Amino acid sequence: EWLLLDVTPLSLGLETYGGLAEKIIPRNSTLPTARAQEFTTFKDGQTAMTIHVVQGEREMVADCRSLAKFTLRGIPPMAAGAARIRVTFQVDADGLLSVSAREQTTGVQAQIEVKPSYGLDDATITQMLREGMAHAGADAAERARAEARVEAQSLLDAVAAALNLDGDLLTTEQTAQIRAQMDALAALLPNADAAAIRAAVQTLSQGTDDFAARRMNRNIQRALQGVSVEQL
């Protein structure tokens, strides 16, 4: 006896920073199905997030099929990476996809429904699968480069903010050296490969270790001002 089950013909996911396609429900998942994953903000003070739902097997959003977009608003302004947004994908037995995004602190939520199979025929699905297999190697390299760029940009933003706040902790020469490392890293972002970008990230990270330690000491001193020994 055979039991026929409906499955998702192509992976379903969303766009993350840097144009990356993050797969939430992989292809061939038995219907109905549901999966959730947590995401966060990239910029300090970010109060909204656009959820771009995509379909396909490629690593970059530009090479996938766009299904829908919606915006989650009301995220409390926090430091980058502090917010917790839980995104849930649910596909029912009829193939209807429901995507919801919920900010865990406030409970604010937004959602959308879409039919992933709309406009898809067997030939289109087969073509998308073939393209995914044919470009697997190049896609993996491009994803690694995009992830390295995201990491680099995050570090550049953090160091720039630190210099604006506590740059007085450094000498003119030390500041010039850090800014030179920042410029070198920024110059690599458009065209360099992942290895070169990550090497420059490591150089800048190591070059700011002492600065980070000084900032930590200052913050500890600020926190302890006016605190008696008995209170410690």
Phi, psi and chi 1 to 4 in degrees:
 res  aa     phi    psi   chi1   chi2   chi3   chi4
   1 GLU       -  142.1  -66.3 -177.2    2.0      -
   2 TRP  -115.3  140.5  -67.0   86.6      -      -
   3 LEU  -115.4  116.9  176.5   63.0      -      -
   4 LEU   -91.4  127.8  -62.1  178.9      -      -
   5 LEU  -120.4  139.3  -60.6  173.0      -      -
   6 ASP   -77.6  139.3  -73.8  -28.4      -      -
   7 VAL  -133.2  164.4  -61.9      -      -      -
   8 THR   -77.5  122.0   54.0      -      -      -
   9 PRO   -72.5  -26.3   27.3  -34.6      -      -
  10 LEU  -137.0  154.4  -63.8  165.0      -      -
  11 SER   -67.1  149.1  -62.0      -      -      -
  12 LEU  -119.8  136.6  -61.6  166.9      -      -
  13 GLY  -162.2 -159.5      -      -      -      -
  14 LEU  -143.2  167.0   52.2   78.4      -      -
  15 GLU   -86.7  132.6  177.9  177.8    0.9      -
  16 THR  -112.0  171.7   59.9      -      -      -
  17 TYR   -56.2  137.1 -166.5   83.2      -      -
  18 GLY    94.9    5.2      -      -      -      -
  19 GLY    77.6   20.8      -      -      -      -
  20 LEU   -85.4  144.6  -67.1  163.7      -      -
  21 ALA   -97.7  114.4      -      -      -      -
  22 GLU   -98.9  114.0 -177.1   68.8   21.7      -
  23 LYS   -77.9  128.2  -64.1  176.8  179.3   64.3
  24 ILE  -102.3  -49.9  -53.3  -63.6      -      -
  25 ILE  -112.9  112.0  -64.5 -179.0      -      -
  26 PRO   -72.4  157.6   24.8  -31.9      -      -
  27 ARG   -60.9  153.2   64.3  179.9  -65.6  -98.6
  28 ASN    70.8   16.5  -72.5  -25.6      -      -
  29 SER   -73.7  133.6  -64.6      -      -      -
  30 THR   -70.5  136.0  -56.2      -      -      -
  31 LEU   -92.4  144.5  -58.5 -176.6      -      -
  32 PRO   -75.6  158.9   29.2  -35.4      -      -
  33 THR  -150.4  157.2 -174.3      -      -      -
  34 ALA  -150.7  138.8      -      -      -      -
  35 ARG  -145.8  151.4  -60.7 -149.1  179.5  175.8
  36 ALA  -135.2  152.9      -      -      -      -
  37 GLN  -150.7  147.8 -167.1  167.3  -36.5      -
  38 GLU   -98.1  140.9  -79.0 -162.5   -2.0      -
  39 PHE  -129.1  173.1  -63.3   87.2      -      -
  40 THR  -143.6  179.6 -170.4      -      -      -
  41 THR   -87.8  158.3   50.8      -      -      -
  42 PHE  -105.4  -27.7 -173.3   78.6      -      -
  43 LYS  -109.9  145.2  -62.8  -73.0 -173.9 -179.9
  44 ASP   -61.3  136.8  -70.2  -19.2      -      -
  45 GLY    75.3    9.7      -      -      -      -
  46 GLN   -65.5  126.5 -175.0  175.6  -24.3      -
  47 THR  -114.0    0.4   59.3      -      -      -
  48 ALA  -146.5  154.4      -      -      -      -
  49 MET  -141.3  127.5  176.8 -177.5  -71.7      -
  50 THR   -88.3  125.9  -62.7      -      -      -
  51 ILE  -100.0  114.1  -49.8  -63.8      -      -
  52 HIS  -106.3  110.1 -177.6 -164.9      -      -
  53 VAL   -87.7  129.9 -175.8      -      -      -
  54 VAL  -131.7  165.7  -62.6      -      -      -
  55 GLN  -137.3  136.1 -179.5 -178.5   43.6      -
  56 GLY   141.7  176.7      -      -      -      -
  57 GLU  -107.2   -1.9  -52.3  -50.2  -49.0      -
  58 ARG   -80.4  163.2  -55.8  -70.9  -64.0  -86.2
  59 GLU   -87.5  -22.4  -63.0  -65.1  -24.9      -
  60 MET  -109.4  141.2  -55.2  -56.4  -66.2      -
  61 VAL   -59.1  -35.0  165.2      -      -      -
  62 ALA   -60.2  -23.3      -      -      -      -
  63 ASP  -100.0    3.3  -60.2  -46.0      -      -
  64 CYS  -105.4  173.7  -67.7      -      -      -
  65 ARG   -92.6  122.8 -178.0  174.6 -177.8 -117.5
  66 SER   -78.8  129.5  177.1      -      -      -
  67 LEU  -105.2  -43.4  -66.7 -179.6      -      -
  68 ALA  -170.7  162.7      -      -      -      -
  69 LYS  -137.5  141.8  -71.9 -176.2 -179.2 -179.0
  70 PHE  -149.5  164.6   65.9  100.9      -      -
  71 THR  -120.7  130.8  -58.0      -      -      -
  72 LEU   -94.5  119.3  174.4   66.5      -      -
  73 ARG  -114.0  163.2  -55.2 -175.9 -172.2  -81.5
  74 GLY    90.1   16.0      -      -      -      -
  75 ILE   -69.0  129.3  -59.0  171.2      -      -
  76 PRO   -61.0  136.3  -19.3   30.6      -      -
  77 PRO   -65.7  117.7   21.2  -30.5      -      -
  78 MET  -136.2  175.9  -50.0  178.8 -166.3      -
  79 ALA   -66.7  151.2      -      -      -      -
  80 ALA   -54.7  133.0      -      -      -      -
  81 GLY    88.8   -4.6      -      -      -      -
  82 ALA   -87.2  -32.5      -      -      -      -
  83 ALA   -70.2  150.0      -      -      -      -
  84 ARG  -123.4  109.1  -68.4  168.1   52.5 -126.4
  85 ILE  -112.2  116.0  -66.9   92.9      -      -
  86 ARG   -94.3  119.4 -174.0  171.7 -179.0   82.5
  87 VAL  -107.2  126.7  179.5      -      -      -
  88 THR  -116.9  129.3  -57.3      -      -      -
  89 PHE  -107.6  127.2  -83.4   54.1      -      -
  90 GLN  -130.5  128.7  -68.6 -178.9  -55.2      -
  91 VAL  -118.2  121.5 -173.8      -      -      -
  92 ASP   -84.2 -178.3   65.2   18.4      -      -
  93 ALA   -65.0  -21.4      -      -      -      -
  94 ASP   -90.9    1.7  -64.3  -38.6      -      -
  95 GLY    85.5   11.4      -      -      -      -
  96 LEU   -83.0  125.7 -177.7   66.4      -      -
  97 LEU   -96.6  128.9  168.7   64.6      -      -
  98 SER  -117.7  125.8  173.2      -      -      -
  99 VAL  -119.4  126.3 -178.4      -      -      -
 100 SER  -126.4  146.8   63.6      -      -      -
 101 ALA  -126.5  129.0      -      -      -      -
 102 ARG  -131.7  125.9  177.6 -175.3  175.7   89.8
 103 GLU   -81.7  123.7 -161.2  -75.6  -49.2      -
 104 GLN   -70.2  -27.5  -59.2  -67.8   72.9      -
 105 THR   -76.1  -49.0  -55.8      -      -      -
 106 THR   -95.6  -22.7   62.2      -      -      -
 107 GLY    84.4    2.9      -      -      -      -
 108 VAL   -63.0  143.6  -64.9      -      -      -
 109 GLN  -145.0  151.2 -177.1  168.6  -39.1      -
 110 ALA  -143.5  153.7      -      -      -      -
 111 GLN  -155.2  167.1   65.4 -178.8   35.9      -
 112 ILE  -151.8  154.3 -162.0  169.1      -      -
 113 GLU  -121.7  144.3  -70.6 -174.4  -14.8      -
 114 VAL  -153.6  153.2   63.8      -      -      -
 115 LYS  -101.5  100.3 -171.5   76.6  171.7  176.8
 116 PRO   -59.4  -27.9  -20.3   32.2      -      -
 117 SER   -83.0   -5.2   60.8      -      -      -
 118 TYR   -62.1  124.4 -178.9   78.4      -      -
 119 GLY    81.1    2.3      -      -      -      -
 120 LEU   -99.0  133.2  -85.4 -177.1      -      -
 121 ASP  -120.3  174.1   54.4   24.7      -      -
 122 ASP   -60.1  -37.7  -70.4  -15.4      -      -
 123 ALA   -65.2  -40.1      -      -      -      -
 124 THR   -66.5  -43.5  -58.0      -      -      -
 125 ILE   -61.0  -45.7  -66.3  171.9      -      -
 126 THR   -60.7  -42.4  -59.5      -      -      -
 127 GLN   -63.4  -41.7  179.9   64.0   22.5      -
 128 MET   -64.9  -39.0  -68.0  176.5   71.2      -
 129 LEU   -66.6  -41.6  -68.1  174.0      -      -
 130 ARG   -63.6  -41.9  -74.9  176.1  176.1  169.1
 131 GLU   -64.0  -38.2  -72.2  177.3   -3.7      -
 132 GLY   -61.8  -43.4      -      -      -      -
 133 MET   -69.7  -39.9  -70.3 -175.2  -74.4      -
 134 ALA   -66.4  -31.8      -      -      -      -
 135 HIS  -105.2   14.3  -65.8   87.0      -      -
 136 ALA   -56.2  -46.5      -      -      -      -
 137 GLY   -65.7  -48.2      -      -      -      -
 138 ALA   -65.5  -36.7      -      -      -      -
 139 ASP   -64.8  -40.6  -78.3   -1.6      -      -
 140 ALA   -62.5  -41.5      -      -      -      -
 141 ALA   -66.4  -39.7      -      -      -      -
 142 GLU   -68.4  -37.0 -179.4   59.1   24.9      -
 143 ARG   -64.5  -43.8 -176.5  179.9 -175.2   91.8
 144 ALA   -60.7  -40.4      -      -      -      -
 145 ARG   -66.8  -41.3 -164.6  165.0   77.6   89.6
 146 ALA   -65.1  -41.3      -      -      -      -
 147 GLU   -64.8  -38.6  -71.5  174.3  -19.3      -
 148 ALA   -65.3  -38.3      -      -      -      -
 149 ARG   -64.4  -40.9  -73.3 -159.1  -56.4  -96.3
 150 VAL   -62.7  -45.6  170.2      -      -      -
 151 GLU   -60.5  -42.8  179.8 -174.3    0.1      -
 152 ALA   -65.2  -44.1      -      -      -      -
 153 GLN   -64.8  -37.3 -168.9   59.2   58.6      -
 154 SER   -62.4  -43.1  178.3      -      -      -
 155 LEU   -66.7  -42.3  178.4   60.0      -      -
 156 LEU   -60.1  -43.5  -73.1  170.3      -      -
 157 ASP   -64.0  -41.8  -69.1  -14.8      -      -
 158 ALA   -65.6  -42.5      -      -      -      -
 159 VAL   -68.4  -40.4  174.3      -      -      -
 160 ALA   -60.7  -43.2      -      -      -      -
 161 ALA   -64.8  -39.8      -      -      -      -
 162 ALA   -65.4  -40.3      -      -      -      -
 163 LEU   -64.0  -38.1  -71.7  174.5      -      -
 164 ASN   -66.2  -35.2  -72.5  -25.4      -      -
 165 LEU   -84.0  -43.3  -74.0  173.0      -      -
 166 ASP  -131.0   28.6  -64.0  -52.4      -      -
 167 GLY   -62.2  -19.9      -      -      -      -
 168 ASP   -67.7  -12.2   60.0  -59.3      -      -
 169 LEU   -76.0  -11.2  -67.3  172.2      -      -
 170 LEU  -110.0  152.8  -60.0  171.6      -      -
 171 THR   -77.1  168.3   65.4      -      -      -
 172 THR   -60.4  -39.8  -58.1      -      -      -
 173 GLU   -66.8  -41.5  -68.4   76.3   12.7      -
 174 GLN   -65.6  -40.9  -71.1  170.4  -29.8      -
 175 THR   -62.9  -42.9  -59.3      -      -      -
 176 ALA   -62.7  -38.2      -      -      -      -
 177 GLN   -66.5  -43.5 -178.7  177.7   -0.2      -
 178 ILE   -64.7  -42.8  -70.4  175.8      -      -
 179 ARG   -65.7  -33.3  -69.1 -159.4  178.8  -81.5
 180 ALA   -66.3  -39.9      -      -      -      -
 181 GLN   -66.8  -36.6  -67.8  171.7  -17.7      -
 182 MET   -64.7  -43.9  -68.0  174.4   67.5      -
 183 ASP   -63.0  -40.0  -69.0  -18.3      -      -
 184 ALA   -63.8  -40.5      -      -      -      -
 185 LEU   -68.3  -45.6  174.5   55.4      -      -
 186 ALA   -60.4  -35.1      -      -      -      -
 187 ALA   -67.7  -24.0      -      -      -      -
 188 LEU   -81.7  -23.0  -69.6  174.9      -      -
 189 LEU   -57.4  -41.1  -63.4 -171.9      -      -
 190 PRO   -65.5  -37.6  -21.2   33.8      -      -
 191 ASN  -130.3  -14.2  -58.5  -53.2      -      -
 192 ALA   -74.1  159.5      -      -      -      -
 193 ASP   -82.3  175.1   60.9   19.5      -      -
 194 ALA   -62.1  -40.2      -      -      -      -
 195 ALA   -63.4  -43.6      -      -      -      -
 196 ALA   -65.6  -40.8      -      -      -      -
 197 ILE   -65.4  -43.6  -66.0  172.8      -      -
 198 ARG   -67.4  -33.2  -70.2 -156.4  167.7  103.6
 199 ALA   -64.8  -41.6      -      -      -      -
 200 ALA   -68.8  -34.5      -      -      -      -
 201 VAL   -61.3  -44.5  165.1      -      -      -
 202 GLN   -63.5  -40.2 -175.6  174.9    9.7      -
 203 THR   -61.9  -45.7  -62.9      -      -      -
 204 LEU   -67.2  -40.1  176.9   56.6      -      -
 205 SER   -61.5  -44.9 -178.7      -      -      -
 206 GLN   -68.5  -34.8  -68.4  174.7  -16.5      -
 207 GLY   -69.5  -17.4      -      -      -      -
 208 THR  -108.6    7.0   54.8      -      -      -
 209 ASP   -59.3  -46.8  -80.1  -13.9      -      -
 210 ASP   -65.0  -39.9 -178.0   62.3      -      -
 211 PHE   -61.1  -42.7 -179.3   34.5      -      -
 212 ALA   -62.8  -39.7      -      -      -      -
 213 ALA   -65.3  -40.4      -      -      -      -
 214 ARG   -64.2  -40.8  -65.3 -175.0 -167.3 -175.6
 215 ARG   -64.2  -38.7  -64.6 -170.3   71.5 -140.3
 216 MET   -63.8  -44.0 -176.8  177.7  -65.5      -
 217 ASN   -61.5  -41.5  -71.1  -23.6      -      -
 218 ARG   -63.0  -43.3  169.5  176.5  -82.5 -176.3
 219 ASN   -65.5  -36.3  -70.5  -27.4      -      -
 220 ILE   -65.2  -43.5  -68.7  173.2      -      -
 221 GLN   -62.1  -40.4  -70.1  171.5   -1.7      -
 222 ARG   -63.0  -42.1  -73.4  171.2  175.9  165.5
 223 ALA   -66.6  -29.6      -      -      -      -
 224 LEU   -91.7   -5.5  -68.4  178.8      -      -
 225 GLN   -61.2  127.0  -77.2 -178.6   -6.4      -
 226 GLY    81.7    4.5      -      -      -      -
 227 VAL   -97.3  126.3  179.1      -      -      -
 228 SER   -79.7  164.7   65.1      -      -      -
 229 VAL   -61.0  -37.4  174.6      -      -      -
 230 GLU   -63.8  -26.5  -69.6   77.6   10.8      -
 231 GLN   -82.2  -15.8  -69.2  175.1  -60.9      -
 232 LEU   -78.7      -  -65.3  176.6      -      -
